[in-house]
Structures are given as structure tokens and as C-alpha cells.
């Protein structure tokens, strides 16, 4: 039953992400008439930044589910290249998103909310990349979950705006609330899941500096399900136990 619920939830998330990515392709154009009249003038004045952000957001939304599906077994090579492309999309999408946040509709409230989103998107992406480079795959998996929750804000923002418009809410107030809720809600949901499944997982920090100085174990066959706390290295006590003869 748990596997069915997990599979259903993942399929729904992937379907919403791919649909949002597909419908956003229309904005990758030099024709500013495709933009909403409310944003058209601003977007036309900053079109190169808008296009880079749109391409990167579309790529990250579409590639995220693929990365989650290919992290095991024979698909690891695919996962590696998909992950690198995803990280490149985040690396370019976050600063352009921060640039766009400064001119966001809704005034300072919405602008600060979207700015925090862009900063956290870059921050979690950096730790996901760093933990992967350090072969700390369990930690990498959790950082990727956090990062994709922020990527998924592109979906939840549109859902919130559509529901609010349909309900007849004031659009300015609605946009301000959505600018925060679109990323706070999915990120909080993921963080609660992490706290529940991995209560000892490091919260919003990487491995301690001294741990990185120790030799790292070979985890080429690890599926990322290691227990926490796990800085991705063998501690001295672990090496002592591993060297002890079996009885």
C-alpha cells in the first residue's frame, strides 16, 4: 500500500511538472505578445534574462523526475549526465530568477518571497552538487529532494494563481501570498518527510570540514539509502571496527 501511494504521488508530481514545462515552452520566444499584458512591458525590457530563466526552468522541471528515476543500478550513467544538466539549469536559473524577482508583480512582499526562493534554489543546488562530488550519496539524495521542491514552485505558483483567480480573489493579494506559499509549502512537506524518515539526517548543512579530510569509502554500488548520521566518510572508530577480525 505504501509503495502504491508513493508511486502514485511521484507519478502525479512528474505529470504536473512535465505539463507545466510543456506549456511554458511557448514563452521561449522573442515575440513578447505571448506574455500576459500585466507583465509584458517588464519582460520585453529584460527579454534575454527572461528567456534564459524560462529555458532553465523548463529543463529543471522536466529533468528532475528523470534524475530521481535513474539513480539506481544500470541507469547510473544516465543519472550522472541528467544530473549535470539539471545542475547547470539551476546554476543559470537561480541568478536569473533572482534578477526577475526584483521586478516581480506584487511589490516588496512578492519580490522578497521570490528572491528567497531563488537564493534557496541556488543554495540547495550547491549542496546537492557538493555532496555528489564527495560521493555522499545519501546526503545528495536529500539535498536533491529539497532542491526539486523549490523547482516545483513553478508548478505550485501556477496552481495557486489559477485557483485564486477562479475563486475571485484580489490578484495583487493573491500573488503576494502565492510568491511565498509556492515554495514554502512544498519545501516544508519535503523537510517533514525527511525528518520522519531520516530523523538523524543533517539539517540544512553539509558534512563537517574535519570529516572531509578523512578517506572516503568506495560507494560506487551504494543506492543512496545509507543510514544517518553519515558525512560520507569513514570515521576512525568505523575503520577500527571494519579492521577487526570476524568472529
C-alpha positions in Angstrom: 0.0 0.0 0.0 2.8 2.4 0.9 4.6 1.6 -2.4 1.3 2.3 -4.3 0.8 5.6 -2.6 4.5 6.6 -3.2 4.3 5.6 -6.8 1.0 7.5 -7.3 2.4 10.6 -5.7 5.5 10.5 -7.8 3.5 10.0 -11.0 1.3 12.9 -10.1 4.3 15.2 -9.4 6.0 14.1 -12.6 2.9 14.7 -14.7 2.3 18.1 -13.3 6.0 19.0 -13.8 6.1 17.8 -17.4 2.8 19.5 -18.2 4.0 22.8 -16.7 7.3 22.5 -18.6 5.4 21.8 -21.9 3.0 24.7 -21.5 5.9 27.0 -20.7 7.7 26.3 -23.9 5.5 29.0 -25.6 7.4 31.6 -23.6 10.7 30.7 -25.1 10.3 33.2 -27.9 11.2 36.8 -28.9 7.6 37.5 -29.5 6.6 39.4 -26.4 2.9 39.2 -27.3 2.8 35.8 -25.7 3.3 37.3 -22.3 0.4 38.4 -20.0 -0.3 42.2 -20.5 0.3 42.6 -16.8 4.0 41.6 -17.3 4.6 42.3 -21.0 6.4 45.6 -20.6 8.8 44.4 -18.0 9.5 41.2 -19.7 10.1 42.9 -23.1 12.7 45.2 -21.4 14.6 42.3 -20.0 13.9 39.6 -22.6 17.4 37.9 -22.6 17.2 37.2 -18.9 13.6 36.0 -19.2 14.5 33.6 -21.9 17.4 32.1 -20.0 15.3 31.7 -16.9 12.5 30.1 -18.9 14.8 27.6 -20.7 16.5 26.7 -17.4 13.2 26.3 -15.5 11.7 24.1 -18.2 14.8 21.9 -18.2 14.9 21.6 -14.5 11.2 20.8 -14.2 11.4 18.1 -16.9 14.7 16.5 -15.8 14.0 16.3 -12.1 11.8 13.2 -12.3 14.2 11.5 -14.7 17.0 12.1 -12.2 15.0 10.5 -9.4 14.2 7.5 -11.5 17.7 6.8 -12.7 19.8 6.9 -9.5 20.0 3.1 -9.1 21.7 0.3 -10.8 22.4 0.3 -14.6 20.9 3.7 -15.0 23.6 5.5 -13.1 25.4 6.7 -16.2 22.2 8.3 -17.4 21.6 9.7 -14.0 25.1 11.3 -14.0 24.5 13.2 -17.2 20.9 14.1 -16.4 22.1 15.4 -13.0 24.8 17.5 -14.5 22.4 19.1 -17.0 19.9 19.7 -14.2 22.6 21.4 -12.0 23.6 23.6 -15.0 19.9 24.6 -15.3 19.8 25.5 -11.6 23.1 27.3 -11.8 21.7 29.6 -14.5 18.1 29.7 -13.5 18.7 30.8 -9.9 20.6 34.1 -10.6 18.2 35.0 -13.5 15.3 34.2 -11.1 16.8 36.5 -8.5 17.1 39.2 -11.2 13.4 38.7 -12.2 12.3 38.7 -8.5 13.5 42.3 -8.1 10.8 43.4 -10.6 8.1 40.9 -9.7 4.5 42.0 -9.6 3.0 42.4 -6.1 5.5 44.8 -4.6 8.2 44.2 -1.9 6.3 41.3 -0.3 6.2 39.2 -3.5 9.7 40.4 -4.5 11.3 39.3 -1.2 9.4 35.9 -1.4 10.6 35.1 -4.9 14.1 36.4 -4.0 14.4 34.0 -1.1 13.2 31.2 -3.4 16.0 31.9 -5.9 18.6 32.1 -3.2 17.5 28.8 -1.6 17.3 27.2 -5.1 20.9 28.0 -5.6 21.9 27.1 -2.0 20.3 23.6 -2.1 21.6 23.0 -5.6 25.2 23.8 -4.4 24.9 21.3 -1.5 23.4 18.7 -3.8 26.3 19.1 -6.2 28.9 19.2 -3.4 27.6 16.1 -1.7 27.6 14.2 -5.0 31.1 15.2 -5.8 32.1 14.0 -2.3 30.3 10.7 -3.0 28.0 11.3 -0.1 25.1 9.8 -2.0 22.5 9.6 0.9 23.1 13.2 1.7 23.0 14.1 -2.0 19.6 12.5 -2.4 18.1 14.6 0.4 19.5 17.8 -0.9 18.1 17.0 -4.3 14.7 16.4 -2.8 14.8 19.9 -1.2 16.1 21.4 -4.4 13.4 19.9 -6.6 10.7 21.0 -4.1 11.9 24.5 -4.9 12.0 23.8 -8.6 8.4 22.6 -8.3 7.4 26.1 -7.1 6.9 26.8 -10.8 4.0 24.3 -10.7 2.5 25.3 -7.3 2.7 29.0 -8.2 0.6 28.5 -11.3 -1.9 26.2 -9.5 -2.3 28.8 -6.7 -2.8 31.6 -9.1 -5.4 29.7 -11.2 -7.3 28.6 -8.1 -7.3 32.1 -6.7 -8.4 33.7 -9.9 -11.2 31.2 -10.3 -12.3 31.9 -6.7 -12.4 35.6 -7.4 -9.6 36.7 -5.0 -7.8 40.1 -5.4 -5.0 39.4 -7.8 -2.4 41.5 -6.0 -3.0 39.9 -2.6 -3.2 36.5 -4.3 0.2 37.0 -6.0 1.8 38.1 -2.7 0.6 35.0 -0.9 1.5 32.7 -3.8 5.0 34.2 -4.1 5.7 32.7 -0.6 3.4 29.8 -0.5 4.5 28.3 -3.8 7.9 27.2 -2.3 7.3 27.3 1.5 4.6 24.6 1.3 6.4 22.0 -0.9 9.7 22.6 0.9 8.1 22.2 4.3 6.4 19.0 3.1 9.7 17.5 1.9 11.5 18.6 5.1 8.8 17.0 7.3 9.2 13.8 5.2 13.0 13.8 5.7 12.6 14.4 9.4 10.2 11.5 9.6 12.2 9.0 7.5 15.7 10.1 8.5 15.4 11.8 11.9 19.3 12.0 12.3 19.9 13.4 8.8 22.0 16.6 8.8 19.5 19.6 8.6 20.5 22.2 6.1 24.2 21.7 6.3 26.9 19.6 4.7 29.4 17.4 6.3 31.7 18.9 8.9 35.0 20.1 7.5 37.2 17.7 9.5 35.2 14.7 8.2 36.0 15.6 4.6 39.7 15.3 5.5 39.3 11.6 6.2 39.5 8.9 3.5 36.2 8.4 1.7 34.8 4.8 1.3 34.1 3.5 -2.2 30.3 3.8 -2.6 30.1 3.2 -6.3 27.5 0.5 -5.6 25.6 2.4 -2.9 22.0 3.2 -3.8 21.9 6.2 -1.5 20.0 4.5 1.3 22.7 4.7 3.9 21.8 5.4 7.5 22.4 8.8 9.1 24.3 10.5 10.5 26.6 9.9 7.5 29.1 12.5 6.5 30.1 10.2 3.6 33.4 9.2 5.2 34.7 6.5 7.5 35.3 7.8 11.0 38.3 6.5 12.9 36.1 4.3 15.1 34.5 2.8 11.9 37.9 2.0 10.5 38.8 0.2 13.7 35.7 -1.9 13.7 36.0 -2.7 10.0 39.6 -3.9 10.6 38.6 -6.2 13.5 38.6 -9.9 12.5 35.2 -11.6 12.2 34.3 -14.0 14.9 
